[in-house]
């Protein structure tokens, strides 16, 4: 408005039209995000079926559509969740799917790490929720094997891919480098053992502070550790990185140093959201 009023800045008519279109586009996006999309989403409510406590101070939230089928997604993607009777709530939060893409229910898993996630354990079955998505391209590529570098609860997109591989009897190979604080409170510890019986996956646990009787790798995920498990045919793998920022920074640089083409590397960062 100031620029229009001070005609010196926007004297030619084309400039006035350009700034009007520019601001109009942002006004439309705001209206579309806060009014139109929630209005379209209001007829697609979900119901909380179960809240399951997991190892590592984590909780899994299982959702089922009130009617019809659940939204289709590709393992590795994420959705925005609203826990409210109305989809117009401003409290939306992004979470990766942790369930198989073949499940009839949708599952998200998170640790108690904030005001919203700390309330999950108190959510009652029957609570209404709304989902917006799916989003993201942190997804499997056709005919490519998997090399996962995950830390903590960042393992959820990898778990979704592994669960889907199990359900689809996918014959591809997978390597999971999984960093945690210790080896006893690893989220999905037992299920990863079970999946390894059905899927061609090598699970490598890397506890930062293991117990004295731990015999495997330990400390931090670094270049030496990734080199140790780097497949000889690395060009046939896609590398997925998700977890705490320090782990992701080291992993990205290490893969570059180990000669992995940047086109093969996918990183999912949620700390910026």
N, C-alpha and C positions, 0 to 999 in steps of 0.2 A: 504493500500500500504506500509506503514511504517512497519507494522508487517511482511509482506511478505519479504520485503527487508532485515529486520533484522532476518535472518533465525533462529536465536536462539529461537525465540518465536514460530515459526511455522515449526519446522524441519520435523516432520513426515508428509507424504503426506496427511494423512486423515484430518489433521488440516487445510491444505491449501484448500482441497475440502470443508470442513465444512464452512470456512469463506467465500469462493466464493459463496456457495449456500445461505448463510445467507444474504450477501450483494446483491446477485442477486434477492432474494425475495423482498427486499425493492425497488430495481430498477424497478422490474415488477409492484409493487403496485403503484409506482409513475406514471409510464407510463399508467397503467390501469385507475387510477383516473383522470389524466389530459388530456389524449388523447383518450383512447378507449371508456370509458363511455360517455364522451361528444359527440364523433363521433356517437355512437349508439343512443344518445338522440336527435341528431340534427333534426330528422324527426318527433319529437313529440312536436312541439311548442304549446304554449298556448297564448291566447290573453286576455288582461285585458278587462273585460266587464264593471266593475263599481268599483269605489272607494267610499265607503260610510263612512261618518263621524259618529262615535258612541259617546256615553257619555264617560266621563272620558278621554278626549284627545286621543281617540283611533280611528283607521281606519280599515275597513274591505276591503280586496282586493279580488274581485271575478274574477276567471279565468275560461276560457272555451277553450277546445282543438280546434285548428284550423281545425282538421279533426279527425274523429273517436270518441271514447268515452274517458272520463277522466280516469285517473288511479284509480284502486280500492284500497281502504284503509280500515282499521279497525278504528272506532272512538277511539281517544286517541293517534293515531300515528302522526308522523310529517314528513315533507319533506324539502329538501333543495331547495331554490328558487334562480333563477338567472333572474334578470330583465335586459335583454340585447338581441340584435338581434342574438347573438352567444352563444351557450352553452359552449364555451371554456373560458368564462370569469372566472376569479379567485374570483369574488365577489359572493360567495354563502352564504346564510343565512338560518338557520333552524327555522321553525315555525310549531307549531301544527295546524292541520286542525281544523277549528271551524265549518265547515259545516257538515250536516248530510251525512253519508256514502251513503245515497240513493239519494242525489241531483245529478243532471246532471252537475252542475257547482261545482267548488272547491273554498272554501272561507278560507282565513287566516285573523286573526285579531291581531293587535298589538297596543301598545301605542307608542307615540312619545318619544323614549328614547335613540336614537343614530343617527349616521350619516345616516344610511340606512333607518331606520324607519321614520325619520323626512322628508324623500322625498316622502313618500307614498301619501300624500295629493296632490302632484303635478304630480303624474302619470296619464297620459291621457288614456282614453279608446282606445283600438287598439294596445297599447304597447305590444311588444312581451316578453314572459317570458318562462322559462324552469323549469321543476320540476324534482327532482331526489328523488325517494323514492318509497313507504313509508318505514319508519323505526320506530323502537320502539316497546316495549311490554307493554306500559302503556295503556292496553286495557281491555275490559270487559271479565270476565270469565263466562263460561256457568253456568247457574242456580245459580248465586251469585248476591245478592243485592249490591247496591252501597252506599258508604259513602265517599263523596267528602269533602276534606278540601282544599279550594282554596283561594288565595289572589290576588287581582288586576287582571291583564290581564292573570294570570296563570289559570283563569277559562276556557280558550278556549278548552282544551281537554275534560273537563266535559261538556261544552256546546255541543260539537260534539256528545258526548254519549247521552245526553238528547234529542238533536234534532233527533238522530237516533232512540231512544226509542219511541219518538212521532210518527215518520214516520212508524215504524214497529209495532206500537200498543203493545209495550213491557209491560207486566203486572208487571214486577219486581218493587221493592221498591227502592227509592233513598233518601238520605239525603244530602243536600248541605250546608256546613258551608262556608260562603263567606265573607272574610274580605276585607274591603276597608277603604279609608281615611274618607269618609263621606257617608251618605245614599242617597245623591241626585245625585252624579255623578257616579253611579254604572253602569259599562258597561253591556249592555243587561238587564237592570232593567225591562223594560216593557215586553220583550220577556220571561224572566223567569216567570213572572206572568202568561203569556199566556200558557207556557208549563205546569205549575202547574195545569192548568185546564184539561190537557189531559194525563198527566203522574203522577204516584203516587210518587211525589217528595215533600219533605219538604224543603223549602228554608229558611235558617236562615242567615239574614244579620247582620254582626258585624262591624259597623263603628267605626273607632278609635276615630274620633272627630265629634260626631253627633251634630245636632242642639239641642237646648234646649227642643224642644217638642218631641224628639225621645223617644219612649216607649220601644223599644226592647233591645236586648243585645248590649253591646258596649265595647270599649277598645280593648284588644288584644285576639286573639284566644289562649287559654291556656288549661291546664289540667282540670280545674274546668268546663269550658264551654263545652269541649268535653265529659266530664262525664255526664253533664246535658242532652245531646242529644244522648248518647250512647244507641243503641238498646239492649234490653235484650237478643236477639238472635244474638249477635255480630259475632258468628262463621259462620253465614249465609251471612256475608257482606264482600266485598273487600274494602279496604281503599285506597283512591287515594289522594296524596298530591302534590300540585303544587302551586308555588307562590314565594314570596321573601324568601331568605335564613333564616332569623330569624323565620318566621312562620313555615317553613318546619322543622327546627331543633327542635323547641318546640313541633310541632305536632308529630314527630317521637318518641321523648322521652315520650310524654304524652300517646300515644297509647301503648307503651311498659309498662308503669306504670299501665295502665288500663287493662292489661291482654290480649291485642290483639296479636295473634300469628304473628311473623314477616313474615311468609309466606303469610299473608293476606294484607300486606302493600306494596303499590307501590308508589314510589316517582319519580317525573320528575324534574330534575334540568338542567336548560339551562344557568345559570350564568357562568358555567365552559367552555362554548363553545365560 
